[in-house]
Amino acid sequence: MNAHRPPCMLRRILLFSLASALLLQGCGSLGWIGLGREKDPNPPTELAKAAPQEVQVRTLWTTRIGKGNDGRALSLRPAVAGNRLYAADHSGTLSALNTADGRVVWERKTRIPFSGGPDVDGDQLVVGSSNGEVLLFSARDGSQRWRAQLGSEVLSVPRIIGDLVVVHTIDDSVYGLDRNDGSERWRFGYQAPILTLRGSSSPTAGPDGIIVGLSSGRLVYLDPAQGLPIWEVVVSPPSGRSELERIADIDTDPVVLGSQVLVASFNGDLASVDIGSGAVLWRRELSAHAGLAATTEALYITDSEDQLWAADPTDGAGRWRQDALRFRQLTAPVVIGNALAVGDLEGYVHWVSRRDGRLLGRVRVAKAAVASTPVVVGQTLYLQLDNGTIAAVRASGAGSSTAARASQSEMAPTLSSISSNSEVGPATEAKALPGLARASSASSGHQG
C-alpha cells in the first residue's frame, strides 16, 4: 500500500483562485471522470456473489426525502435526537422522521441548497447551505428561527456548541454565531492553500474550546469566547515539489478520546494531539479524508484507497488492515457493538469485525452511494444516501455482538509497506503504521 500518495488524488481536488474554482470529483465520494476512452485506473473491488454470513444485516425501513445530493459531494448526514431523525437534501427539503418506522413527522420545502448538517440540540436544528447561509429551525415543527449569511460555502456540519453555532466554511474561515439570533460573535480566518480538497472538517467540542482541522494541515483549538487560538499545531507539514503533492487537508472530523484528539489528513498523517498543550503525541503516515472512529481499545480509519485500518490509540501501532473493499468509496467507519460498519458507492453497508478486520455481513440499502458517515444509536445504524434515501439498518447473529477470533495464520503481517522510525521532537513519527497485519483472503474471502 502506498498510504502517502493515493493514486485517486486527482479526483478529489478543488483549485481555488481569485477568478474561478475548478472541481475534480472526489475519490472518496464521487466516481471517476474519464477523458476520451480513458478507464478508471482504480476500479472498485467487485463484491463476491456470496455475502459473508456471520451476521445477518437487514434494512428495518427506508424513506425518500427530496432529491438527495444532486450529484455533488456534500456534508449532509442524519442527526438523531430522542425518537426523531432529522435530514436535509440539496433541493431544500428538511425533514423529521420517526426513528422507529421512518414515517415523516414534518417536512419543510425551503428551496435553500442545503450542503452541511443538520446538527440538533434540544429544540434547535441548524443547517448550512451552498450559498454560504446558516439557518436555525425549530426541531419540534421545522419553523425557521433565524438565518445568517456567511462569506463562503458550508461543506461541513455546523455545530451547536454551548451558546454558539460554530461553522467552518470552505475558505477556512471559522465563525462563532450567537445561538439565539445568529449574530456574529467572532470570526477567525486562515489562508487556504492554492489546491485543497472539496470539503471541510466539522468543528468538534473539546473540554474548554473548539477543535477544527484546516486545509493547510493545521489543527487549531479555539477559545469559544473570542475565537482566538488556544493553540495550533501542524499535523501534516505540506511537502513535495508541486502544489498537488503539497495537499495536506484535514477533512476528517477530529475525534476526542480522553485527553487526546485524533485526526487524519489527506496525503499526510494520522496523529494524536494532547488537548491540554497541543503537543503531537505521535504521528503515523496514512492518507485519509473520509474519517475515523475511536474507542479506548482501538481507533479505526478509512484511508484514501478505501482500506480499513485498526491501530492502538496510545501510540498508533497498527493491528490489522482490510483491503477487500478497496476503491469502493467507503464512508468513515462507525463502531456498532463489537463490529464496525461502513457504507459504499453502490449502497451496500458492510459489517466488519473490530478484532481482526474480516467481513461479517452486508446488505444493500438502495442503488445509490451512501453519502455520509452513518449514525449509530444503540444497535441501529441510520444512513443517508445520495438519492435522498434515509434508512435504518440492524444486524443480528453472534458476530454482531461478539467479535470472533482469527487464528495466527489469518493475521500474517505485511511488512512491505513499513519503513523505519524517526524522532520528531518529543513525539515519535513512524512510517506507514508499523506492525499492521492484513485481514487475509482466508478470513475475508476477499469479499469486496
GUFI-364600 format. One line per 10 residues: number of its first residue (from 1); their letters; for each residue x, y, z of N, C-alpha, C. Coordinates in steps of 0.2 Angstrom, whole numbers. Layout:
NUM> A> X/Y/Z/X/Y/Z/X/Y/Z  ... $
//
This chain:
1> MNAHRPPCML> 4/-6/0/0/0/0/4/6/0  2/11/-4/6/17/-4/1/22/0  2/23/6/-3/27/10/-2/34/9  4/36/7/6/43/7/4/47/0  4/43/-5/2/46/-12/-3/42/-15  -10/43/-13/-15/39/-16/-16/41/-23  -17/35/-27/-17/36/-34/-24/40/-36  -29/40/-32/-35/44/-34/-35/51/-32  -29/54/-31/-29/61/-28/-32/66/-33  -31/65/-39/-33/70/-44/-40/70/-45 $
11> RRILLFSLAS> -44/66/-42/-51/66/-42/-54/69/-36  -50/72/-32/-53/75/-25/-50/82/-24  -49/85/-29/-45/92/-28/-50/98/-31  -49/103/-27/-53/109/-28/-47/114/-29  -47/117/-35/-42/123/-36/-45/129/-35  -43/133/-30/-45/140/-29/-41/145/-32  -44/150/-35/-41/156/-37/-45/162/-37  -43/168/-38/-47/174/-37/-52/174/-42  -51/171/-48/-56/171/-54/-61/166/-54  -58/159/-52/-63/154/-53/-61/148/-49 $
21> ALLLQGCGSL> -65/143/-49/-63/137/-45/-65/131/-49  -60/126/-50/-60/120/-54/-61/114/-49  -67/111/-50/-68/105/-46/-67/99/-50  -63/94/-47/-62/87/-50/-66/83/-44  -69/78/-47/-73/74/-42/-69/70/-37  -72/69/-31/-69/66/-25/-68/59/-26  -62/57/-24/-61/49/-24/-64/46/-19  -66/49/-13/-70/46/-8/-77/47/-8  -80/51/-13/-87/52/-13/-90/51/-20  -86/52/-25/-89/53/-32/-85/48/-37 $
31> GWIGLGREKD> -88/46/-42/-84/42/-47/-79/45/-51  -76/41/-55/-70/43/-59/-73/47/-65  -69/52/-67/-71/56/-73/-66/54/-78  -67/50/-83/-63/48/-89/-62/54/-94  -57/54/-97/-56/58/-103/-55/54/-109  -60/55/-114/-60/51/-120/-62/44/-118  -57/39/-120/-58/32/-118/-55/30/-112  -52/35/-109/-48/33/-103/-53/29/-98  -50/24/-95/-54/20/-90/-51/22/-83  -56/20/-78/-54/21/-71/-48/17/-70 $
41> PNPPTELAKA> -42/20/-67/-36/16/-66/-37/12/-59  -42/14/-55/-43/11/-49/-50/9/-48  -53/4/-52/-60/2/-52/-61/-1/-45  -68/0/-43/-70/-3/-36/-69/-10/-36  -66/-13/-31/-66/-20/-30/-73/-23/-30  -73/-28/-34/-80/-32/-35/-82/-36/-29  -88/-36/-27/-90/-40/-21/-91/-47/-24  -90/-51/-19/-91/-58/-20/-99/-60/-20  -101/-64/-25/-108/-65/-25/-111/-68/-19  -107/-72/-15/-110/-74/-9/-107/-70/-3 $
51> APQEVQVRTL> -112/-67/0/-110/-62/6/-108/-66/12  -104/-63/16/-102/-66/22/-108/-67/26  -109/-72/30/-115/-74/34/-114/-75/41  -108/-72/44/-108/-72/51/-113/-68/55  -115/-62/52/-121/-58/54/-126/-58/49  -132/-57/51/-137/-56/46/-139/-48/46  -137/-44/41/-139/-37/41/-145/-36/37  -150/-32/40/-156/-31/37/-158/-24/37  -162/-22/33/-164/-15/32/-171/-15/36  -172/-11/41/-178/-10/45/-183/-6/41 $
61> WTTRIGKGND> -181/0/38/-186/4/34/-182/9/30  -185/11/25/-182/16/21/-187/22/19  -185/28/19/-189/33/17/-185/38/12  -189/41/7/-185/45/2/-187/52/4  -182/57/5/-184/64/6/-180/68/0  -184/72/-3/-181/77/-8/-178/73/-14  -172/76/-16/-169/73/-22/-162/71/-21  -160/71/-14/-153/69/-12/-148/75/-13  -142/72/-15/-136/77/-16/-135/80/-23  -140/79/-27/-139/82/-34/-132/80/-37 $
71> GRALSLRPAV> -129/75/-36/-123/73/-39/-117/77/-36  -118/80/-30/-112/84/-28/-110/81/-21  -103/82/-20/-100/80/-14/-102/85/-8  -106/83/-4/-109/87/1/-108/84/8  -109/88/13/-109/85/20/-115/85/24  -120/82/20/-127/81/23/-127/74/26  -129/74/32/-129/67/36/-135/68/41  -138/62/43/-143/62/48/-141/65/55  -146/67/58/-145/69/65/-151/66/69  -149/63/75/-154/59/79/-154/62/86 $
81> AGNRLYAADH> -161/63/88/-162/66/95/-168/63/97  -168/59/103/-174/56/105/-177/51/100  -183/51/98/-186/47/94/-187/50/87  -183/55/85/-183/58/79/-177/58/75  -177/57/69/-171/58/64/-172/64/60  -167/69/59/-168/75/55/-163/74/49  -165/76/43/-161/76/37/-163/81/33  -158/83/28/-159/88/23/-156/86/17  -159/89/11/-156/87/5/-155/94/1  -151/93/-5/-148/99/-8/-154/103/-12 $
91> SGTLSALNTA> -160/100/-13/-165/104/-16/-169/109/-11  -167/108/-4/-170/112/1/-175/109/5  -176/102/5/-181/98/9/-177/97/16  -181/99/21/-179/97/28/-184/93/31  -182/87/34/-187/83/36/-186/80/43  -191/79/47/-191/75/53/-194/68/53  -191/63/54/-194/56/53/-194/53/60  -199/48/61/-199/44/67/-194/38/66  -189/38/71/-184/33/71/-186/26/71  -192/24/73/-195/18/74/-197/15/67 $
101> DGRVVWERKT> -200/19/63/-203/16/56/-201/21/50  -198/26/51/-196/31/46/-202/35/43  -208/35/47/-213/40/45/-211/47/46  -214/51/41/-212/58/41/-216/62/47  -213/65/51/-217/69/57/-218/76/54  -213/79/51/-215/85/47/-210/86/42  -211/90/37/-207/91/31/-208/98/29  -202/102/28/-202/109/25/-198/109/19  -201/112/14/-198/113/7/-196/120/7  -189/122/7/-187/128/8/-184/131/2 $
111> RIPFSGGPDV> -182/127/-3/-178/129/-9/-171/132/-8  -169/130/-2/-162/133/0/-157/127/-1  -152/128/-5/-147/122/-7/-143/120/-1  -146/116/4/-143/113/9/-136/109/7  -131/110/11/-125/107/10/-121/104/16  -123/106/22/-120/104/28/-124/103/33  -124/97/37/-128/96/43/-134/91/41  -139/91/46/-140/96/51/-137/94/58  -137/98/63/-135/96/69/-141/99/74  -142/95/79/-148/96/83/-146/96/90 $
121> DGDQLVVGSS> -149/101/94/-148/101/101/-155/104/104  -158/100/108/-164/102/111/-169/104/106  -172/110/106/-177/111/100/-174/115/95  -167/115/94/-164/119/89/-161/114/84  -162/116/78/-159/112/72/-156/117/67  -149/116/66/-145/120/62/-143/117/56  -143/120/50/-141/118/43/-137/123/40  -132/121/36/-128/126/31/-130/125/24  -128/130/20/-130/129/13/-124/131/8  -125/129/2/-120/130/-3/-119/138/-5 $
131> NGEVLLFSAR> -124/142/-3/-123/149/-4/-121/153/2  -118/149/6/-115/152/12/-120/154/18  -126/152/18/-130/153/23/-130/148/29  -132/150/35/-133/145/40/-140/147/43  -144/142/44/-151/143/46/-152/139/52  -156/142/57/-158/138/63/-166/137/63  -168/131/64/-175/129/64/-177/126/70  -184/126/71/-187/123/77/-187/115/76  -184/111/80/-184/104/79/-191/101/80  -195/105/84/-202/102/85/-206/103/79 $
141> DGSQRWRAQL> -206/108/75/-211/109/69/-207/111/63  -201/113/63/-197/115/57/-198/122/55  -201/126/60/-201/133/58/-195/136/59  -193/141/54/-187/145/54/-186/150/60  -181/150/63/-179/154/69/-175/160/67  -169/159/63/-165/164/60/-161/161/55  -158/166/51/-154/165/45/-148/170/45  -142/167/44/-136/171/44/-132/170/37  -130/175/34/-126/175/28/-119/175/30  -115/170/28/-108/170/29/-104/171/22 $
151> GSEVLSVPRI> -97/171/22/-94/173/16/-92/167/11  -94/161/13/-92/156/8/-96/150/10  -96/145/5/-100/139/5/-98/135/12  -104/132/14/-103/127/20/-103/120/18  -97/117/18/-96/110/17/-94/106/23  -96/108/28/-95/104/35/-102/104/39  -102/101/44/-108/101/48/-108/107/53  -112/112/53/-112/117/58/-114/114/65  -110/116/70/-111/113/77/-114/117/82  -119/115/86/-121/119/91/-117/117/97 $
161> IGDLVVVHTI> -113/122/100/-108/120/105/-109/126/110  -112/124/116/-113/129/121/-119/134/119  -117/140/119/-122/146/117/-120/148/110  -116/144/106/-114/146/99/-116/141/94  -117/143/88/-117/139/82/-110/140/79  -106/135/78/-99/136/76/-99/133/69  -96/137/64/-97/135/57/-90/136/54  -88/130/50/-81/131/46/-83/131/39  -81/136/35/-83/137/28/-77/134/24  -79/134/18/-74/131/13/-67/135/12 $
171> DDSVYGLDRN> -68/141/13/-62/146/13/-58/146/19  -59/141/24/-55/141/30/-57/146/35  -63/149/35/-65/154/40/-69/150/45  -68/151/51/-72/148/57/-76/154/60  -83/153/60/-87/158/63/-90/155/70  -91/160/74/-95/159/80/-101/163/80  -107/160/79/-113/164/79/-117/163/85  -121/168/87/-125/168/93/-130/163/92  -131/158/96/-136/153/96/-143/155/95  -144/161/99/-151/163/99/-154/167/93 $
181> DGSERWRFGY> -149/171/90/-152/175/85/-147/175/79  -142/171/79/-137/171/73/-133/176/72  -132/181/76/-127/187/75/-120/184/76  -116/187/73/-109/185/73/-105/187/79  -103/183/83/-99/184/89/-92/185/87  -89/181/83/-82/181/81/-81/178/75  -76/179/72/-74/176/65/-66/175/66  -64/169/64/-56/168/63/-55/165/57  -50/168/53/-49/166/46/-42/164/45  -41/159/41/-34/156/39/-34/156/31 $
191> QAPILTLRGS> -28/157/29/-27/157/22/-27/150/19  -31/149/15/-32/142/12/-26/141/6  -23/135/6/-18/134/0/-22/135/-7  -17/135/-12/-20/135/-19/-24/129/-20  -22/123/-19/-26/117/-20/-28/114/-13  -34/113/-13/-37/109/-7/-42/104/-9  -44/100/-5/-50/95/-6/-56/99/-6  -61/96/-9/-68/99/-9/-71/97/-2  -71/101/3/-74/98/9/-71/102/15  -74/101/21/-71/105/27/-72/100/33 $
201> SSPTAGPDGI> -67/100/37/-68/97/44/-73/100/48  -78/97/51/-83/99/55/-80/101/62  -82/107/65/-80/108/72/-81/103/77  -77/102/82/-78/97/87/-77/101/94  -82/99/99/-81/102/105/-76/99/109  -71/103/112/-66/100/117/-68/102/124  -64/100/129/-65/102/136/-66/109/137  -62/113/134/-63/120/135/-63/125/129  -64/121/123/-63/125/117/-66/121/111  -65/124/105/-67/121/99/-62/119/95 $
211> IVGLSSGRLV> -62/112/93/-56/110/88/-58/110/81  -54/112/77/-56/112/70/-49/110/66  -50/106/61/-45/104/56/-45/109/50  -39/111/47/-39/116/42/-36/113/36  -37/116/30/-35/114/24/-27/114/23  -24/118/27/-17/119/27/-13/113/31  -17/108/34/-14/103/38/-13/105/45  -16/111/47/-16/113/54/-22/111/58  -21/109/64/-26/108/69/-26/114/74  -32/117/75/-32/123/80/-38/121/85 $
221> YLDPAQGLPI> -36/124/91/-40/124/97/-42/131/99  -49/133/98/-51/140/98/-54/141/105  -53/147/107/-57/149/113/-64/151/111  -69/148/114/-76/149/112/-78/157/114  -75/160/118/-77/167/120/-75/172/115  -69/171/112/-67/176/107/-65/173/100  -64/167/100/-62/163/93/-55/164/92  -51/165/97/-44/165/96/-41/159/98  -35/157/94/-32/150/96/-29/150/103  -31/144/106/-28/142/112/-21/139/111 $
231> WEVVVSPPSG> -21/135/105/-15/133/102/-17/131/95  -12/130/91/-12/127/84/-6/123/83  -7/118/79/-1/113/78/-2/111/70  4/110/67/4/107/60/4/100/61  -2/96/59/-2/89/59/2/86/54  1/89/48/5/86/42/8/92/38  14/93/39/18/99/35/17/97/28  15/102/24/15/101/16/22/99/14  22/94/9/29/93/7/28/91/0  33/91/-4/33/90/-11/35/96/-16 $
241> RSELERIADI> 36/94/-22/38/99/-27/33/103/-30  27/100/-30/21/104/-33/16/105/-28  11/109/-30/5/111/-26/1/105/-25  1/100/-30/-3/94/-29/0/90/-24  6/89/-24/10/85/-19/9/88/-12  8/94/-12/8/98/-5/2/98/-2  -4/95/-5/-10/95/-2/-10/91/5  -12/94/10/-12/91/17/-18/92/21  -24/93/17/-30/95/20/-32/90/26  -35/93/31/-38/89/37/-46/90/35 $
251> DTDPVVLGSQ> -48/85/32/-55/85/30/-59/80/35  -56/76/39/-59/72/44/-61/76/50  -66/74/53/-68/77/59/-64/75/65  -61/79/69/-57/77/74/-61/73/79  -58/68/82/-61/64/87/-58/64/94  -62/66/99/-59/67/106/-59/61/109  -54/59/112/-53/52/116/-49/54/122  -53/55/128/-50/57/134/-46/63/133  -40/63/135/-36/70/135/-32/71/128  -34/66/123/-31/67/116/-36/68/111 $
261> VLVASFNGDL> -34/71/105/-38/72/100/-35/68/94  -39/64/90/-36/60/85/-38/63/78  -34/64/74/-36/67/67/-31/64/62  -34/65/56/-30/62/50/-31/67/44  -25/67/40/-25/72/34/-24/68/28  -27/72/22/-26/69/16/-18/70/14  -15/64/11/-9/65/8/-4/66/14  -6/64/20/-1/66/26/-1/61/31  -4/63/37/-3/58/43/-9/57/47  -9/52/51/-14/50/56/-10/52/63 $
271> ASVDIGSGAV> -13/56/67/-9/59/73/-14/59/79  -10/60/85/-14/61/91/-11/67/94  -15/72/96/-13/78/99/-15/79/106  -11/81/111/-13/82/118/-18/88/118  -24/88/121/-28/93/120/-26/99/125  -23/97/131/-21/102/135/-15/107/133  -10/104/129/-4/108/127/-4/109/119  -7/105/115/-7/105/108/-1/101/106  3/97/110/9/94/108/7/87/104  10/86/99/9/80/95/12/74/99 $
281> LWRRELSAHA> 8/69/101/10/64/104/13/58/100  10/57/94/13/53/89/10/54/82  14/52/77/11/53/70/12/46/67  8/44/62/9/39/58/7/41/51  11/39/46/10/41/39/4/37/36  -2/41/35/-8/37/32/-12/43/29  -14/42/23/-18/47/20/-25/46/21  -30/50/23/-37/49/24/-41/56/23  -47/55/21/-51/61/21/-59/59/23  -60/52/23/-67/50/25/-68/51/32 $
291> GLAATTEALY> -64/49/36/-65/50/43/-62/44/47  -63/44/54/-61/39/58/-66/38/64  -65/33/68/-69/32/74/-64/29/79  -65/30/86/-61/28/91/-64/25/97  -62/21/100/-64/19/107/-57/19/111  -58/17/118/-52/17/122/-47/11/120  -50/6/117/-46/0/115/-43/1/108  -46/4/103/-43/5/96/-46/11/93  -42/13/88/-45/18/83/-45/14/76  -50/17/72/-52/14/66/-52/19/60 $
301> ITDSEDQLWA> -50/18/54/-50/23/49/-50/20/42  -54/24/38/-54/23/31/-49/27/28  -44/24/24/-39/28/21/-41/30/14  -37/34/10/-38/37/4/-39/32/-2  -37/25/-1/-38/20/-5/-44/15/-3  -48/18/2/-53/14/4/-51/7/8  -46/7/11/-44/2/15/-46/3/22  -48/-1/26/-49/0/33/-43/-2/37  -42/2/42/-36/0/47/-38/1/54  -35/-3/58/-36/-3/65/-29/-1/68 $
311> ADPTDGAGRW> -29/3/74/-22/4/77/-23/6/84  -18/6/88/-18/7/95/-19/15/96  -23/17/100/-24/24/101/-19/27/105  -15/23/109/-10/26/113/-3/28/110  -2/24/104/4/25/100/4/25/93  -2/23/90/-3/22/83/-1/16/80  2/11/84/4/5/82/-2/1/78  0/-2/72/-6/-5/69/-7/-12/71  -14/-14/70/-16/-20/72/-18/-24/66  -22/-21/61/-24/-25/55/-26/-20/50 $
321> RQDALRFRQL> -27/-23/44/-29/-19/38/-33/-24/34  -39/-21/32/-44/-24/27/-44/-21/21  -42/-24/15/-42/-21/9/-46/-24/4  -51/-28/6/-56/-32/2/-61/-27/-1  -62/-21/2/-67/-16/-1/-63/-10/-4  -57/-11/-6/-53/-6/-9/-56/-2/-15  -56/4/-15/-59/9/-20/-66/9/-21  -70/6/-15/-77/6/-16/-80/13/-12  -76/18/-12/-78/24/-9/-82/24/-3  -78/21/2/-81/20/9/-82/26/13 $
331> TAPVVIGNAL> -87/26/17/-88/31/22/-83/30/28  -83/34/32/-79/33/38/-82/27/42  -78/23/46/-81/18/49/-84/20/56  -90/17/58/-93/18/64/-93/12/69  -92/13/75/-92/7/80/-99/5/81  -101/-1/81/-108/-3/82/-107/-10/86  -108/-10/93/-106/-16/96/-99/-18/96  -98/-24/94/-91/-27/93/-89/-27/86  -93/-23/82/-91/-23/75/-90/-16/72  -88/-15/66/-88/-8/63/-93/-9/57 $
341> AVGDLEGYVH> -96/-3/55/-100/-3/49/-97/3/44  -97/1/38/-96/6/33/-101/6/27  -102/12/24/-106/11/18/-102/12/12  -104/11/6/-100/11/0/-104/14/-6  -101/15/-12/-103/18/-18/-109/15/-21  -111/9/-20/-116/5/-23/-122/4/-18  -122/8/-12/-127/7/-7/-127/1/-3  -121/-2/-2/-120/-8/2/-118/-5/9  -120/-8/14/-117/-7/21/-114/-14/23  -108/-13/25/-104/-19/27/-102/-19/34 $
351> WVSRRDGRLL> -103/-25/37/-101/-26/44/-94/-29/45  -90/-26/49/-83/-28/49/-81/-30/56  -77/-35/57/-75/-37/64/-70/-32/67  -71/-29/73/-67/-25/76/-60/-28/78  -61/-35/79/-55/-38/82/-50/-40/77  -52/-42/71/-47/-44/66/-48/-41/59  -54/-37/58/-55/-34/51/-58/-38/46  -60/-44/48/-63/-48/42/-71/-46/41  -73/-47/35/-80/-45/34/-85/-50/37  -90/-48/40/-95/-52/44/-102/-52/40 $
361> GRVRVAKAAV> -104/-47/36/-110/-47/33/-111/-41/29  -116/-41/25/-118/-34/22/-125/-34/19  -128/-28/18/-134/-28/15/-134/-22/10  -138/-22/5/-139/-17/0/-145/-13/2  -144/-7/4/-150/-2/6/-153/1/0  -150/3/-5/-153/6/-11/-147/6/-17  -149/8/-23/-145/8/-28/-142/15/-29  -139/17/-24/-136/24/-24/-130/24/-18  -125/28/-19/-120/29/-14/-122/31/-7  -119/28/-2/-120/30/5/-116/37/5 $
371> ASTPVVVGQT> -120/42/7/-117/49/6/-113/51/11  -114/49/17/-110/51/23/-109/46/28  -105/48/33/-104/43/39/-111/41/42  -112/35/43/-118/33/46/-118/35/54  -124/35/56/-126/37/63/-128/31/67  -125/30/73/-126/24/77/-130/26/83  -136/23/84/-140/24/90/-141/17/93  -138/15/99/-139/8/101/-136/3/96  -140/-1/94/-138/-6/89/-141/-5/82  -144/1/81/-147/3/75/-142/8/71 $
381> LYLQLDNGTI> -141/7/65/-137/12/60/-142/16/56  -141/22/56/-145/26/51/-141/29/46  -144/29/40/-140/31/34/-143/36/30  -139/40/26/-142/45/21/-138/43/14  -142/42/9/-139/40/3/-139/46/-2  -135/46/-8/-135/51/-12/-142/53/-16  -146/48/-16/-153/49/-20/-158/51/-15  -156/53/-9/-161/55/-4/-164/50/0  -162/44/-1/-165/38/4/-162/39/11  -166/38/16/-164/38/23/-166/31/25 $
391> AAVRASGAGS> -162/28/29/-163/21/30/-161/19/37  -164/14/40/-162/11/47/-160/4/46  -154/2/48/-151/-5/47/-149/-8/54  -150/-14/54/-148/-18/60/-145/-25/59  -140/-27/63/-138/-34/62/-139/-38/67  -140/-45/66/-141/-50/71/-137/-56/70  -136/-60/75/-131/-65/74/-125/-64/79  -121/-70/80/-116/-70/85/-111/-64/84  -109/-63/77/-104/-58/76/-106/-51/77  -113/-50/78/-115/-43/79/-113/-40/86 $
401> STAARASQSE> -113/-45/90/-111/-43/97/-105/-46/100  -102/-51/97/-96/-54/99/-91/-55/94  -86/-52/94/-81/-52/89/-77/-59/89  -78/-63/83/-75/-69/83/-67/-69/82  -64/-74/84/-56/-73/84/-53/-76/78  -48/-73/76/-44/-75/70/-38/-79/72  -36/-84/68/-30/-88/70/-24/-84/68  -18/-86/70/-12/-83/69/-11/-83/61  -13/-89/58/-12/-89/51/-16/-84/47  -21/-82/50/-26/-77/46/-23/-70/47 $
411> MAPTLSSISS> -18/-69/52/-16/-62/53/-9/-61/51  -7/-64/46/0/-64/44/2/-56/42  8/-54/45/9/-47/44/12/-45/37  10/-39/35/13/-37/29/18/-31/30  24/-33/29/29/-28/31/32/-24/26  30/-25/19/32/-22/14/31/-14/14  26/-12/17/24/-5/17/27/-1/23  31/-5/27/33/-2/33/41/1/32  42/7/35/48/10/34/50/12/41  57/14/42/60/15/49/57/21/52 $
421> NSEVGPATEA> 57/20/59/55/26/63/60/32/63  57/37/65/62/43/66/59/47/72  63/51/75/61/55/81/59/62/78  53/64/81/51/71/79/50/75/86  55/78/88/54/81/95/52/76/100  48/77/104/46/73/110/41/67/107  38/68/101/34/63/98/37/59/93  35/52/93/38/48/88/34/48/82  37/48/76/34/48/70/36/41/66  31/37/65/33/30/62/30/30/55 $
431> KALPGLARAS> 33/27/50/30/27/43/25/21/42  20/23/39/15/18/36/13/13/42  11/15/47/8/11/53/11/4/54  18/4/57/21/-2/58/17/-6/62  18/-13/61/15/-18/65/8/-20/62  6/-17/57/-1/-18/54/-1/-25/51  -6/-29/53/-7/-35/49/-13/-35/45  -13/-38/39/-19/-38/35/-24/-44/36  -30/-42/35/-35/-47/36/-34/-51/29  -33/-58/30/-31/-62/24/-37/-64/20 $
441> SASSGHQG> -35/-66/14/-40/-69/10/-44/-75/13  -41/-78/17/-44/-84/21/-49/-81/25  -48/-76/29/-53/-73/34/-58/-69/31  -56/-65/25/-61/-61/22/-64/-64/16  -61/-69/14/-64/-72/7/-63/-67/2  -59/-62/3/-58/-56/-2/-64/-54/-5  -69/-53/0/-75/-50/-2/-74/-43/-4  -78/-40/-8/-77/-33/-9/-82/-29/-5 $
//
